[in-house]
Amino acid sequence: MPIEIKLRFVVLYGSQKGQAQSIAEGIAEQADEHGFLAELSCLNQKDKYNLEKEKSPVVFIVSTTGDGEPPDNALQFVKHIKKKTLSSDHYKHLYYALLALGDTNYENFCNCGKTIERRLQELGAQKFYATGYADDGTGLEVVVDPWLEGLWKAIKAALSNMASDWSVQEDLEMTFPDSSIPHVQLNLLSLTDLQSPNLDPKFASPGSSSSTQPMPTSVEGVSLTTPSAETQHTDPGTSNAPSLSHSVTPLSDLSLNVPSLPLPFLDVRLQEVDTVDKNFGPLNVETINEVPISRAVCLTTGESVKTAILLELDITAYPMLTYQPGDSFDVFCPNRASEVKQLLQRLGLEDQKNHHVQVSLLKDTKKKGAQVPSYIPQNISLLYLLTWCLEIRSVPKKALLRAVAEHTADCVQKRRLQELCSKQGTADYNQFVRESSLSVLELLAAFPSCLPPLSLFVEHLPKLQPRPYSAASSCLRHPGKLNFVLSVVELPTCLGRPVGRRGLCTGWLFDLVTPLLVLPGKAESQRCLALPQIHVSLRPNHSFRQPSDTSVPLIMVGPGTGVAPFIGFLQQREKERQRNPDALFGETWLFFGCRYRDRDYLFREELEGFVSSGTLDHLQVCFSRNDQKDEEAVVSGGSPRYVQHNLLLHSHKIINILLKNNGCLYVCGDAKNMAKDVNDTLMEMIKRELQVDQLEAMKQLARLREEKRYLQDIWG
């Protein structure tokens, strides 16, 4: 009787926050139903794979972090393949496909994936499937979903092609080394089935054509068709407008393509204990320090659109927090106590909040590469788990929606959750979940019949990440102090969020320092208050520091709170000038922007003081709301509204500093708008000043980046 052997392929991932890992795990889990055996490994698990000898197709899923850097668990792999000692045919035997995750709000979009692919090809590897570049700025699923759909045919085609390059007999001899080889029926589609729109032409059979597969009406026994008239209900006045919990035609009438149900892999149990958990902060005591907030000053007036606050930390007793201007540090904030309480109540676990959580792998799990999350410590309470470990404010991914749908009693609510995680419901998911920054708690409020188990959230909610802030001071000016600036984030009401809320970390810090907050125009008073304390960890940023050569000219661009690191730059520079009066210091420019001159001009007195002392040569400030000039007026000589307009007005001097005087350009602030606009403006300035085309201007900017003279510290 024929024996069916599942041919193998390898899945390797590099992931910073878990998204690439989740996609890789999904591929490994689905391999079996497509007739394959997938071997899943993280790129840092060198003992589990060997690309130097790999004869099966390899699928890479990699994300990018920071300013185009590899994830921590892919860093060593990238360093290895970049070695110049590797020959040009080092990977000539390797067939690969690659899915890169990134965010177009950042300049170096998918840089890690592009770096890996470039080196693989330079080392002779062959691509069997078109590379996917997924953008978290617009929704990863826009690229990920179709890429995954075409992957399976591409793998089958690659295996067929590779079988012609070397004998499958060798693999069979390895499989049955000590016995005669039985008749084997290879589990491969015929070549006429292998065509895919993303398939590398080399692997497509001549004359083959693609076909559209009919959409399923059910997945794993769950009906995906429209509920009957008896079970359907609509909210009054909303029949023509979709909402988070309500859909309209045509979506409500469609058959759906929903993701496969995520495989459960954790056993989460609660154990009653005699003592109450007294942990009140992050447990990693080696790198995290609890420091007092010694001062809090509001930098904006009450009429300002946003509230900006300067916080001063007393780090006198913490030598391990010695920093340089340009460095940043992480603030570890808890989830809001009120939201933790609501979630406990919603899950029916409030009475068990002090029970210890025991998390282990399900013995019979079929999830590939399943492991207990490393960020969940042993011997912690349920209250601690939901307060410090899981990001309960995170936007629910489609996999979570798919999972909670299975625990939703009302069939209409269940159908809506299936719609939101389906391919057909992508627009609704983006509008009502993703773009609204909906939280799990808000999702559960919209679907009252949904009662998922605790284990589901432990499996799907990501780690509660610390929030990074740039240092806004210099140790030379303020020894033993560390200043930073925050802008209190306000999330407005929306469909699914009837009441607005503040950002998690900025809202928590605002509440924490309100008792000692000094308002604009008010003198600081002597208060006998216990200083609030927060947990912080230093995050050195070697790629965003001033050059060691003080004669290098500096151009700094930082609107709003983006000015913070440059306050540290200028404080440091002023002290260095005082210490070394005979030293040569290069020209300094600061481009700052805000809405109103009298409401949110941050650090006005200090900045003007830098000009008076000669530390800052050129302070260029613009106000976007004081003078409502349009962009045409700006170009023709009107008042600039934004920092990029001010750059344009000084185009000749700025380009001379950068391209002729070897100056450095620093940009800090919003990635989605400002950083892109500044980059585009620099491109136009180079084209205009050098009289070159777009391609040459791009090369000039790329050279500045390579030489570490165009540096960014930006956030989404």
C-alpha positions in Angstrom: 0.0 0.0 0.0 1.4 3.4 -0.9 2.9 5.4 1.9 2.3 9.2 1.9 5.3 11.2 2.9 4.8 14.9 3.8 7.6 16.8 2.3 9.2 19.4 4.6 10.0 23.1 4.4 11.5 25.4 6.9 10.0 28.5 8.5 12.3 31.0 10.1 11.2 34.2 11.9 12.7 37.3 13.4 10.2 39.2 15.6 10.3 42.1 18.0 6.7 42.4 19.3 5.3 39.0 18.2 3.6 39.8 14.9 6.1 38.1 12.6 6.3 35.2 15.1 2.5 34.8 15.0 2.4 34.7 11.2 5.3 32.2 11.1 3.5 30.0 13.7 0.3 30.2 11.6 2.2 29.0 8.5 3.6 26.1 10.5 0.2 25.2 11.9 -1.5 25.2 8.4 1.3 23.1 6.8 -0.3 19.8 7.7 -3.6 20.5 6.0 -1.7 21.4 2.9 0.2 18.2 3.0 3.5 19.5 4.3 5.7 19.2 7.4 7.0 22.6 8.5 10.0 23.0 10.8 9.6 26.3 12.7 12.5 28.1 14.4 13.5 31.6 15.5 16.5 33.0 13.7 18.5 33.0 16.9 17.9 29.3 17.5 21.0 28.2 15.5 20.9 24.7 16.9 17.6 24.0 15.2 18.4 24.8 11.6 21.4 24.9 9.2 21.0 27.0 6.1 24.4 25.9 4.9 23.1 22.4 4.2 19.4 23.0 3.8 17.8 21.3 0.8 14.2 22.2 1.4 12.4 25.5 0.7 12.9 28.1 3.4 10.3 30.8 4.3 11.5 33.9 6.2 9.1 36.1 8.1 10.9 39.1 9.5 10.0 42.5 11.0 11.9 45.7 11.4 12.4 47.7 14.6 13.8 51.1 15.5 15.4 53.0 12.7 15.5 50.1 10.3 17.2 47.7 12.7 16.7 43.9 12.8 14.6 42.5 15.7 16.7 41.5 18.7 16.3 37.8 17.9 17.5 38.3 14.3 20.4 40.5 14.9 23.1 37.7 15.1 21.7 36.1 11.9 21.9 39.4 10.0 25.5 39.9 11.3 26.4 36.4 10.1 25.1 36.7 6.5 26.7 40.2 6.2 30.2 38.8 6.7 32.4 39.7 3.7 34.2 36.4 4.0 31.2 34.5 2.7 31.6 33.5 -1.0 29.1 34.5 -3.7 27.9 30.9 -4.0 27.6 30.3 -0.3 23.8 29.8 -0.5 23.5 28.7 -4.2 21.6 25.6 -3.0 19.0 27.6 -1.1 15.5 28.3 -2.3 13.6 30.9 -0.2 10.5 33.1 0.1 10.4 36.2 2.3 7.7 38.2 4.0 8.9 41.5 5.5 6.9 43.5 8.0 7.4 47.2 8.4 5.7 50.6 8.7 5.9 53.3 6.0 5.6 55.9 8.7 9.3 55.2 9.2 12.0 56.0 6.6 13.6 52.6 6.5 10.5 50.6 5.6 11.0 46.8 5.9 14.8 47.4 6.1 15.6 44.2 7.9 13.7 42.1 5.3 15.3 44.0 2.4 18.8 43.5 4.0 18.3 39.8 4.4 17.0 39.4 0.9 19.8 41.4 -0.7 22.4 39.3 1.1 20.7 36.0 0.3 20.8 36.9 -3.4 24.4 38.2 -3.2 25.3 34.8 -1.7 23.6 32.9 -4.5 20.2 32.0 -3.0 17.2 31.7 -5.4 13.8 33.1 -4.7 10.8 30.9 -5.5 8.0 33.3 -4.5 7.6 37.1 -4.8 8.6 38.9 -1.6 5.8 40.6 0.4 6.3 44.0 2.1 3.5 44.4 4.6 2.8 47.9 6.0 1.6 48.2 9.6 0.8 51.9 8.8 -2.1 50.8 6.5 -2.8 47.3 7.9 -0.5 44.3 7.6 -3.3 42.1 6.4 -3.6 44.0 3.1 -0.4 42.3 2.0 -0.1 39.3 4.4 -3.4 37.7 3.6 -2.9 37.4 -0.2 0.7 36.5 0.2 -0.2 33.6 2.5 -2.9 32.4 0.1 -0.4 32.1 -2.7 2.4 30.6 -0.6 1.2 27.0 -0.6 1.2 26.6 -4.4 4.6 28.3 -4.5 6.0 25.8 -2.1 4.6 22.9 -4.1 6.1 24.3 -7.2 9.4 24.9 -5.6 9.6 21.3 -4.3 8.8 20.0 -7.8 11.5 22.2 -9.3 14.0 21.2 -6.6 13.2 17.5 -7.1 14.6 17.9 -10.6 17.8 19.5 -9.3 18.6 16.6 -6.9 17.2 13.2 -6.5 14.3 12.8 -4.1 15.7 9.3 -3.7 18.4 10.8 -1.4 15.8 12.2 0.9 14.0 8.8 1.0 17.2 7.0 1.8 17.7 9.3 4.7 14.1 8.7 5.8 14.4 4.9 5.5 18.2 4.3 6.1 17.9 0.7 7.3 15.3 -0.9 5.1 14.3 -1.2 1.5 12.4 1.9 0.3 8.7 1.3 -0.2 6.7 2.7 -3.0 6.2 6.3 -2.2 3.3 8.5 -3.4 4.6 12.1 -3.3 2.0 14.5 -1.9 2.4 17.2 -4.7 0.0 18.9 -7.0 0.4 18.5 -10.7 2.3 21.2 -12.4 -0.9 22.5 -14.0 -2.1 23.5 -10.5 0.9 25.5 -9.6 0.3 28.8 -11.2 0.0 31.7 -8.7 0.0 35.5 -9.3 2.9 35.8 -6.9 4.8 32.8 -8.1 8.3 33.3 -9.4 8.0 32.7 -13.2 10.8 30.1 -12.9 8.5 27.9 -10.9 5.3 28.2 -12.9 4.5 25.5 -15.4 4.1 26.5 -19.1 0.6 27.2 -20.2 -0.9 27.0 -16.7 -3.5 29.5 -15.6 -4.8 30.7 -12.3 -8.4 30.2 -11.2 -10.5 31.8 -8.5 -11.5 29.5 -5.7 -15.1 29.7 -4.5 -15.5 31.2 -1.1 -16.3 28.7 1.6 -19.6 28.9 3.4 -18.2 27.4 6.6 -14.9 27.0 8.4 -14.4 24.1 10.9 -18.1 23.6 11.1 -19.0 27.2 11.8 -21.6 28.6 9.5 -20.5 31.8 7.8 -23.7 32.5 5.9 -26.2 35.2 6.9 -28.3 34.5 10.0 -31.9 33.8 9.3 -34.5 36.5 9.5 -35.7 35.2 12.9 -32.3 35.6 14.5 -31.3 38.9 12.8 -31.8 42.1 14.6 -30.6 45.7 14.0 -30.3 48.7 16.3 -32.9 51.4 15.7 -31.7 54.1 13.4 -28.6 52.2 12.4 -29.9 49.9 9.6 -28.1 51.9 6.9 -24.9 52.6 8.8 -22.4 50.0 9.9 -20.9 50.1 13.4 -18.6 48.0 15.5 -21.4 45.6 16.4 -23.6 46.0 13.4 -23.1 45.4 9.7 -25.1 46.3 6.6 -25.4 44.9 3.1 -23.5 43.8 1.1 -21.2 42.5 3.9 -24.1 41.1 6.0 -25.2 39.0 3.0 -21.8 37.6 1.9 -20.3 34.3 2.5 -17.0 34.9 4.4 -13.4 33.9 4.2 -12.4 33.9 7.9 -9.0 32.9 9.3 -8.5 29.4 10.7 -9.3 29.1 14.3 -6.1 29.7 16.3 -4.9 26.6 18.0 -5.0 26.8 21.9 -1.7 26.1 23.5 -1.7 27.3 27.1 -3.2 25.8 30.2 -3.9 28.6 32.6 -5.1 27.8 36.1 -5.7 29.8 39.2 -4.5 28.6 42.6 -5.7 30.0 45.9 -2.9 31.1 48.2 -2.8 32.2 51.8 -0.8 35.5 51.3 -1.6 38.4 49.1 0.9 39.2 46.3 2.8 42.3 47.3 4.6 42.9 44.0 3.8 46.5 42.9 6.1 47.0 39.9 8.1 45.2 37.2 10.1 42.3 38.5 13.3 42.7 36.4 15.3 44.4 39.2 18.6 44.1 37.4 17.9 46.7 34.7 14.9 48.6 36.1 15.2 51.3 38.7 12.5 52.9 40.8 13.3 56.6 40.9 11.4 59.6 42.3 9.8 62.4 40.3 11.3 65.5 42.0 9.6 68.2 39.8 6.7 68.5 37.4 6.1 71.7 35.3 3.3 72.2 32.8 4.8 73.8 29.7 1.5 74.7 28.0 -1.4 77.0 29.0 -4.9 75.7 29.7 -6.1 76.9 26.2 -3.6 74.6 24.4 -4.9 71.7 22.3 -2.4 69.4 24.0 -1.0 69.4 27.5 2.9 69.1 27.6 4.6 68.4 30.9 8.3 68.5 31.9 9.2 65.9 34.5 12.4 65.8 36.4 13.7 62.6 37.9 16.2 62.5 40.7 18.8 59.9 39.7 21.4 60.9 42.2 21.4 57.5 43.8 21.4 55.6 40.5 24.8 55.8 38.7 23.6 53.1 36.3 21.3 55.8 34.8 24.2 58.0 33.6 23.1 59.2 30.2 24.2 61.3 27.2 22.0 63.9 25.4 20.3 62.0 22.6 19.7 58.9 24.8 16.3 57.8 25.7 14.9 55.7 28.5 11.9 53.4 29.1 9.1 54.2 31.5 7.3 51.1 32.8 3.6 51.9 33.4 0.8 49.6 34.7 -2.5 49.1 33.1 -5.1 51.4 34.7 -6.5 49.9 37.9 -10.1 50.7 36.9 -9.7 48.9 33.6 -8.1 45.9 35.2 -11.0 45.7 37.6 -13.5 46.0 34.7 -11.8 43.1 32.9 -11.8 41.0 36.0 -15.5 41.6 36.5 -16.2 40.9 32.8 -14.4 37.6 33.0 -16.1 36.7 36.3 -12.7 36.5 38.1 -12.8 39.5 40.5 -13.0 37.3 43.5 -9.9 35.4 42.4 -7.7 38.4 41.6 -5.2 37.4 44.4 -5.0 33.8 43.3 -1.7 32.7 41.8 -1.6 32.1 38.0 -0.1 28.9 36.8 0.7 28.9 33.1 1.9 25.8 31.3 1.7 24.3 27.8 -1.3 22.2 26.9 -0.1 18.6 26.7 -2.0 17.9 23.5 -1.5 21.2 21.8 -1.0 21.0 18.0 0.5 24.5 17.8 4.0 24.5 16.3 6.7 26.0 18.4 4.3 26.6 21.3 5.9 28.0 24.5 4.9 29.8 27.6 5.4 33.6 27.1 8.7 34.6 28.7 7.2 37.8 30.1 4.9 36.0 32.5 6.8 35.3 35.7 6.2 32.5 38.1 4.3 32.9 41.3 2.4 36.1 40.4 -1.2 36.9 41.1 -3.9 37.3 38.5 -4.1 41.0 39.5 -0.4 41.3 38.8 -0.7 39.5 35.5 -3.3 41.9 34.2 -1.7 45.0 35.7 2.0 44.5 34.6 2.3 41.7 32.1 -0.4 41.9 29.4 -1.2 44.9 27.2 -5.0 45.0 27.8 -5.1 48.3 25.8 -3.7 46.7 22.7 -5.8 46.7 19.5 -7.3 43.2 19.1 -5.8 41.4 16.1 -8.0 39.4 13.7 -6.8 36.1 15.3 -8.2 37.3 18.7 -11.5 38.2 17.1 -11.6 34.8 15.4 -10.9 33.1 18.8 -13.5 35.1 20.8 -16.1 34.5 18.2 -16.1 30.8 19.3 -17.1 32.0 22.8 -20.0 34.2 21.8 -23.5 32.9 22.4 -25.6 35.3 20.4 -25.5 34.2 16.8 -25.7 37.8 15.4 -22.8 39.0 17.5 -20.9 35.9 16.5 -21.5 36.6 12.9 -20.3 40.2 13.3 -17.1 39.1 14.9 -16.6 36.7 12.0 -17.1 39.5 9.6 -14.6 41.7 11.3 -11.9 39.1 11.1 -12.8 38.0 7.5 -11.2 39.2 4.3 -14.5 40.7 3.2 -14.7 42.7 6.5 -11.3 44.3 6.3 -12.6 47.8 5.7 -14.9 47.5 8.7 -12.1 46.1 10.9 -9.8 49.0 9.9 -12.5 51.6 10.6 -14.0 50.3 13.8 -11.2 48.4 15.4 -7.8 49.4 14.1 -8.2 53.1 13.3 -10.2 53.7 16.5 -7.5 52.1 18.7 -10.1 49.9 20.2 -9.1 47.9 23.3 -10.1 44.4 24.3 -12.3 45.8 27.1 -14.2 48.0 24.6 -14.6 45.1 22.3 -16.1 42.9 25.0 -18.5 45.8 25.9 -19.8 45.8 22.3 -20.4 42.0 22.4 -22.0 41.2 25.7 -22.7 37.6 24.9 -19.0 36.9 24.5 -17.5 35.1 27.5 -14.0 33.9 26.6 -11.7 32.1 29.0 -8.7 33.7 30.7 -6.3 31.5 28.7 -7.4 33.0 25.4 -6.2 36.5 26.5 -2.9 35.1 27.9 -2.4 33.5 24.5 -3.3 36.5 22.4 -2.6 39.7 24.3 1.0 41.0 23.8 3.5 41.9 26.4 2.9 45.3 28.2 5.7 47.3 26.6 7.5 50.2 28.4 7.1 53.6 26.8 10.3 55.3 25.5 11.1 59.0 26.1 14.0 61.1 25.0 16.2 62.8 27.7 15.6 66.5 27.7 18.6 67.5 29.7 22.3 67.2 30.1 24.1 65.9 33.1 26.6 68.7 32.8 23.8 71.3 33.4 21.7 69.2 35.8 23.9 66.7 37.6 21.9 63.9 39.2 18.8 64.9 37.3 17.1 63.4 34.2 14.4 65.5 32.5 11.9 64.4 29.9 8.8 65.8 28.3 5.4 64.1 27.7 2.4 65.2 25.7 -0.8 63.9 27.3 -2.5 61.7 24.6 -6.3 62.1 24.4 -8.2 59.4 22.6 -11.6 60.8 21.5 -15.0 59.1 21.6 -15.9 56.9 18.6 -18.2 54.1 17.7 -17.2 51.5 20.3 -15.9 54.1 22.7 -18.7 56.2 24.2 -16.3 57.9 26.6 -12.9 59.4 25.6 -9.8 58.2 27.4 -6.2 59.3 27.9 -3.1 57.4 26.6 -2.0 54.6 28.9 1.4 55.9 30.0 0.8 59.7 29.6 -2.5 59.5 31.4 -1.0 57.5 34.2 1.9 60.0 34.6 -0.4 63.0 34.4 -2.5 61.6 37.3 0.6 60.7 39.2 2.2 64.2 39.2 -1.0 66.4 39.4 -0.5 67.1 43.1 2.9 68.7 42.5 2.3 70.1 39.0 3.5 73.7 38.6 1.3 75.6 36.2 2.5 78.3 33.7 3.2 81.7 35.4 3.0 80.2 38.9 6.0 80.1 41.2 7.1 76.7 42.6 6.1 76.3 46.2 7.7 74.3 48.9 5.4 71.3 49.4 5.6 68.6 52.0 4.5 65.8 49.7 5.8 62.3 49.2 7.4 62.2 45.8 5.8 59.8 43.4 8.1 57.1 42.0 8.3 55.4 38.6 10.2 52.5 37.2 12.6 53.4 34.4 15.4 51.7 32.4 18.1 53.5 30.4 18.0 53.0 26.6 21.2 54.3 25.1 20.8 55.7 21.6 24.3 55.8 20.1 22.9 56.7 16.7 21.3 60.0 17.9 24.1 61.8 19.7 26.1 64.9 18.9 29.4 64.3 17.0 32.4 64.2 19.2 34.0 66.9 17.0 32.4 70.2 18.3 33.3 72.0 15.0 30.7 70.0 13.0 27.7 72.2 12.2 24.4 71.0 13.6 20.9 71.3 12.1 18.1 70.2 14.5 14.4 69.8 13.5 12.0 69.2 16.3 8.4 70.5 16.4 6.3 70.1 19.6 7.8 67.7 22.1 10.3 66.7 19.4 12.4 69.6 20.7 13.2 67.6 23.9 16.5 65.9 22.9 17.8 69.2 21.4 17.3 70.9 24.8 19.8 68.3 26.1 22.1 68.9 23.1 22.1 72.7 23.7 22.6 72.4 27.4 25.6 70.2 26.8 27.0 72.4 24.2 26.6 75.5 26.4 28.6 73.9 29.2 31.3 72.7 26.8 31.7 76.2 25.4 32.1 77.5 29.0 34.7 74.8 29.8 36.6 75.2 26.5 36.3 78.9 25.4 39.1 78.5 22.9 37.6 75.4 21.1 36.0 75.7 17.7 32.2 75.2 17.6 30.2 74.7 14.4 27.2 76.6 13.4 23.9 75.5 15.1 20.3 75.7 13.7 17.1 74.7 15.4 13.8 74.5 13.5 10.9 74.4 16.0 7.2 74.5 15.4 4.0 74.7 17.5 0.4 75.9 17.1 0.4 79.2 19.1 3.1 81.5 20.2 1.4 82.1 23.6 0.1 78.6 24.3 2.5 75.9 23.4 5.9 77.5 22.6 7.8 74.9 24.7 11.1 76.0 26.4 10.7 79.5 25.0 12.8 81.3 27.6 15.5 78.6 27.6 15.8 78.6 23.8 16.0 82.4 23.6 18.7 82.2 26.3 20.7 79.8 24.1 20.6 82.4 21.3 21.7 85.1 23.7 24.7 83.1 24.9 25.7 82.2 21.4 25.1 78.5 21.9 22.4 78.5 19.3 23.1 80.6 16.2 19.8 80.3 14.4 16.4 79.8 16.1 13.7 79.4 13.4 10.2 79.1 15.0 6.9 78.8 13.2 3.3 78.8 14.4 0.8 76.7 12.5 -2.4 78.4 13.9 -1.3 82.0 14.6 -1.1 82.9 10.9 -3.2 80.8 8.7 -1.2 81.2 5.5 -1.5 78.5 2.9 1.5 76.7 1.4 1.5 78.8 -1.7 1.9 81.9 0.4 4.7 80.3 2.3 6.6 79.6 -0.8 6.1 83.1 -2.1 7.4 84.7 1.1 4.6 84.4 3.6 5.0 83.2 7.2 6.0 79.6 7.4 3.4 77.3 9.1 5.4 74.1 9.6 9.1 73.3 10.1 9.5 72.0 6.5 8.4 75.4 5.2 11.0 77.1 7.3 13.6 74.7 6.0 12.5 75.6 2.4 13.0 79.3 3.2 16.6 78.6 4.2 17.3 76.0 1.5 20.6 77.4 0.2 22.3 77.6 3.6 21.0 74.3 4.8 22.1 72.4 1.7 25.5 74.1 1.9 25.9 73.0 5.5 25.0 69.4 4.8 26.7 68.8 1.4 29.6 71.1 1.5 30.5 71.6 5.2 29.8 68.0 6.3 27.1 69.1 8.8 24.7 66.8 10.6 20.9 66.9 10.5 18.8 65.6 13.4 15.0 65.1 13.1 12.9 64.2 16.1 9.1 63.9 16.4 6.1 62.5 14.6 6.8 59.8 12.0 3.4 59.8 10.2 3.5 63.4 9.0 6.3 65.6 10.0 9.3 63.2 9.3 7.9 62.4 5.9 7.2 66.0 5.0 10.7 67.0 6.2 12.3 64.2 4.1 10.3 65.2 1.0 11.3 68.9 1.5 14.9 68.0 1.8 14.6 66.1 -1.5 13.1 69.2 -3.1 15.8 71.4 -1.6 18.6 69.2 -3.0 17.0 69.1 -6.5 16.6 72.9 -6.5 20.1 73.8 -5.1 22.1 71.2 -7.1 19.9 71.3 -10.2 19.6 67.5 -10.2 16.7 65.0 -10.8 14.8 63.0 -8.2 17.0 60.0 -8.4 20.2 62.0 -7.7 18.5 63.8 -4.8 17.6 60.4 -3.3 21.2 59.3 -3.7 22.4 62.4 -1.9 20.0 61.8 1.1 21.0 58.1 1.1 24.6 59.1 1.4 23.9 61.4 4.3 22.2 58.4 6.1 25.0 56.1 5.4 27.5 58.6 6.8 25.3 58.9 9.9 24.8 62.6 9.2 21.0 62.4 8.6 19.6 61.0 11.9 16.1 60.5 13.1 14.4 59.8 16.5 10.8 59.4 15.5 7.7 57.7 16.7 4.3 56.6 15.2 
